[in-house]
C-alpha cells in the first residue's frame, strides 16, 4: 500500500522523512503548504497524479506540529486525531458561531479509521482526540476557551488537517492526522514555543508508527 504524508512546511517534511532510516512502507512525504486551502489543493494534485500513473495511494496522513490544549496535550506530546474538524468554517451570529452543517450545507468533520487511530496511538504513546483545523492560529485565552467549549474533546489545533482530509475524501482514500505539540493553545507567547522538541517528537513518533503503517489495510476497520 502506498502512503502519502502531507506536511505543511519543509522542516516538518524532513522530520517525518528522518524516521524512515531502515526498511519502510512505500511512503512519499511532501510539504503541501500552509493552511487548509493549499493543503487540500496540493494533496488532491498528488492523489490525482498517483491515480493517473496507476499507482494510487491507499492512505493519506496529515502530519506536523501544532498547538496543544492544556493540560491534556502538553508541549512535546503527540496527538492522533480521532476526528479532524474545521473549527472556523461557518458563520458568526449574534448568538455565537454556527458551523456550516447547521446552516444546511457542507461538512466540518472527517473521522479517520477507528482501528488505525487505536493502533497509531498505542504504538506512539499519543493521546487520541479531536484535532481542530483553523485558518487563524489561536492567540488569546478567550478564543482558546471558546474552542474548547465548542469542541470539548479537542486536544490540538493546526492549519492543514481538514484540507488534507477533504482531498482524501474526494478520492475515497482514508486519512489519518498526527501532531506533535510545539506550544500551548492560548495567548501568543513565542518564548514558550518548543518547535525543535516537537519536530524531534514527530520523528520519534513516525519511527514507532512505521510497523502500523506497514500492516494496516483499509479493510481492518
C-alpha positions as CSV (number, residue, x, y, z in Angstrom):
1,X,0.0,0.0,0.0
2,X,1.3,3.4,-1.0
3,X,1.1,6.2,1.7
4,X,1.1,9.9,1.2
5,X,2.2,12.0,4.1
6,X,1.3,15.7,3.8
7,X,3.1,18.2,6.0
8,X,2.8,22.0,5.8
9,X,6.5,23.1,5.5
10,X,9.8,21.5,4.6
11,X,11.1,21.3,8.2
12,X,8.1,19.1,9.1
13,X,8.6,17.0,5.9
14,X,12.2,16.5,6.8
15,X,11.4,15.5,10.4
16,X,9.0,12.8,9.1
17,X,11.4,11.6,6.5
18,X,14.2,11.1,9.1
19,X,12.0,8.5,10.7
20,X,12.4,6.2,7.7
21,X,16.0,5.2,8.1
22,X,15.5,1.5,7.5
23,X,13.0,-0.7,5.7
24,X,9.8,1.3,5.4
25,X,6.4,1.2,3.8
26,X,6.0,2.8,0.4
27,X,5.8,6.4,1.7
28,X,6.0,9.7,-0.1
29,X,6.4,12.7,2.2
30,X,5.6,16.2,0.8
31,X,5.4,19.7,2.0
32,X,1.9,20.6,0.9
33,X,1.8,24.2,2.1
34,X,0.3,26.2,5.0
35,X,-3.4,26.5,5.5
36,X,-6.4,24.3,4.6
37,X,-6.8,25.6,1.0
38,X,-3.3,25.0,-0.2
39,X,-3.0,21.7,1.7
40,X,-6.2,20.5,0.0
41,X,-5.0,21.6,-3.4
42,X,-1.6,20.0,-3.1
43,X,-2.9,16.8,-1.6
44,X,-5.6,16.5,-4.4
45,X,-2.9,17.0,-7.0
46,X,-0.6,14.3,-5.6
47,X,-3.5,11.9,-5.3
48,X,-4.6,12.6,-8.9
49,X,-1.1,12.2,-10.3
50,X,-0.7,8.9,-8.5
51,X,-4.0,7.6,-9.7
52,X,-3.3,8.5,-13.3
53,X,0.0,6.8,-13.1
54,X,-1.7,3.6,-12.0
55,X,-0.1,3.6,-8.5
56,X,-2.8,5.2,-6.2
57,X,-2.3,5.9,-2.6
58,X,-4.1,3.7,0.0
59,X,-3.8,6.1,2.9
60,X,-3.1,9.9,3.4
61,X,-1.5,11.2,6.6
62,X,-1.6,14.8,7.6
63,X,1.4,15.3,9.9
64,X,3.3,18.2,11.6
65,X,3.4,20.3,14.7
66,X,0.6,22.2,16.3
67,X,-0.8,23.8,19.4
68,X,-2.0,21.7,22.3
69,X,-4.9,22.3,24.6
70,X,-3.5,22.1,28.2
71,X,-3.5,20.1,30.3
72,X,-4.2,17.1,28.1
73,X,-1.8,17.8,25.3
74,X,1.4,19.3,26.8
75,X,4.3,20.6,24.7
76,X,6.3,17.7,23.3
77,X,3.5,15.2,23.3
78,X,1.9,13.5,20.3
79,X,-1.8,13.6,19.4
80,X,-3.6,11.3,16.9
81,X,-6.9,12.7,15.6
82,X,-10.0,10.6,16.1
83,X,-11.8,13.4,14.3
84,X,-10.5,16.1,12.1
85,X,-12.7,19.2,12.4
86,X,-12.8,22.6,10.7
87,X,-13.3,24.8,13.7
88,X,-13.9,28.1,12.0
89,X,-15.9,27.0,8.9
90,X,-19.2,28.7,9.3
91,X,-20.8,32.0,10.3
92,X,-20.6,34.4,13.2
93,X,-24.1,35.3,14.5
94,X,-25.5,37.4,17.4
95,X,-25.8,34.1,19.2
96,X,-22.3,32.9,18.5
97,X,-20.5,30.7,15.9
98,X,-22.6,28.5,13.7
99,X,-20.9,25.7,11.7
100,X,-21.8,25.3,8.0
101,X,-23.5,22.0,8.8
102,X,-26.1,23.9,10.9
103,X,-26.5,26.3,8.0
104,X,-27.6,23.4,5.9
105,X,-24.6,22.6,3.7
106,X,-21.1,21.3,3.8
107,X,-19.2,19.2,6.3
108,X,-16.9,20.2,9.1
109,X,-15.6,16.8,10.3
110,X,-13.8,13.8,8.9
111,X,-13.3,10.7,11.1
112,X,-10.1,8.6,10.5
113,X,-10.5,4.7,10.6
114,X,-11.0,3.8,14.3
115,X,-8.7,0.7,14.2
116,X,-5.9,2.8,12.7
117,X,-6.3,5.5,15.3
118,X,-6.1,3.0,18.1
119,X,-3.1,1.3,16.6
120,X,-1.3,4.5,16.0
121,X,-2.0,5.9,19.5
122,X,-0.8,2.6,21.1
123,X,2.4,2.4,19.0
124,X,3.4,6.0,19.6
125,X,2.1,6.7,23.0
126,X,-0.1,9.5,21.6
127,X,-3.4,10.6,23.0
128,X,-6.4,10.3,20.7
129,X,-8.8,13.1,20.4
130,X,-10.1,15.8,18.1
131,X,-7.6,17.9,16.1
132,X,-9.1,21.2,15.0
133,X,-8.2,22.9,11.8
134,X,-8.1,26.7,11.9
135,X,-7.3,29.3,9.3
136,X,-6.2,31.7,12.1
137,X,-4.0,30.4,14.8
138,X,-5.4,31.0,18.3
139,X,-3.6,33.8,20.1
140,X,-5.9,34.7,23.1
141,X,-7.2,32.9,26.1
142,X,-10.8,33.9,25.2
143,X,-10.6,32.1,21.8
144,X,-8.9,29.1,23.3
145,X,-11.8,28.8,25.8
146,X,-14.4,29.3,23.1
147,X,-12.9,26.5,21.0
148,X,-12.8,24.1,24.0
149,X,-16.4,24.9,24.8
150,X,-17.5,24.1,21.2
151,X,-15.1,21.1,20.9
152,X,-14.7,19.5,24.4
153,X,-12.7,16.6,23.0
154,X,-10.2,18.8,21.2
155,X,-6.5,18.1,22.0
156,X,-4.8,20.2,19.4
157,X,-5.2,22.7,16.6
158,X,-3.3,23.1,13.4
159,X,-3.9,24.6,9.9
160,X,-4.0,21.8,7.4
161,X,-5.7,18.6,8.6
162,X,-9.2,19.3,7.3
163,X,-7.9,20.4,3.9
164,X,-5.9,17.2,3.6
165,X,-8.9,15.2,4.7
166,X,-11.2,16.9,2.2
167,X,-8.9,16.0,-0.6
168,X,-8.6,12.4,0.6
169,X,-12.3,12.1,1.0
170,X,-13.0,13.2,-2.6
171,X,-10.6,10.5,-3.8
172,X,-12.1,7.9,-1.5
173,X,-8.9,7.4,0.4
174,X,-8.8,7.1,4.2
175,X,-7.0,9.7,6.2
176,X,-5.0,10.0,9.5
177,X,-3.7,13.0,11.3
178,X,-0.8,13.1,13.8
179,X,0.5,16.2,15.5
180,X,3.4,16.9,17.8
181,X,2.7,19.7,20.2
182,X,5.0,22.7,19.9
183,X,3.1,25.3,22.0
184,X,0.0,25.7,24.2
185,X,-3.2,26.9,22.5
186,X,-3.9,30.3,24.0
187,X,-2.1,33.7,24.4
188,X,0.6,34.0,21.8
189,X,3.9,33.6,23.5
190,X,6.8,32.8,21.2
191,X,9.1,32.3,24.1
192,X,7.0,29.3,25.1
193,X,7.3,27.6,21.7
194,X,9.4,24.4,21.6
195,X,9.5,23.7,17.8
196,X,12.7,21.7,18.0
197,X,11.3,19.4,20.7
198,X,8.1,19.0,18.7
199,X,9.9,18.1,15.5
200,X,12.0,15.6,17.4
201,X,8.9,14.1,18.9
202,X,7.4,13.9,15.3
203,X,10.4,12.0,14.1
204,X,10.3,9.6,17.0
205,X,6.6,9.1,16.6
206,X,6.8,8.2,13.0
207,X,9.6,5.8,13.7
208,X,7.2,3.9,16.0
209,X,4.4,4.3,13.6
210,X,6.1,2.5,10.7
211,X,5.1,-1.0,11.7
212,X,1.5,0.2,12.0
213,X,1.5,1.7,8.5
214,X,3.1,-1.4,7.1
215,X,0.5,-3.7,8.5
216,X,-2.7,-1.7,8.3
217,X,-5.2,-2.2,5.5
218,X,-8.4,-0.3,4.9
219,X,-10.5,-3.5,5.4
220,X,-9.2,-3.7,9.0
221,X,-12.0,-1.3,10.1
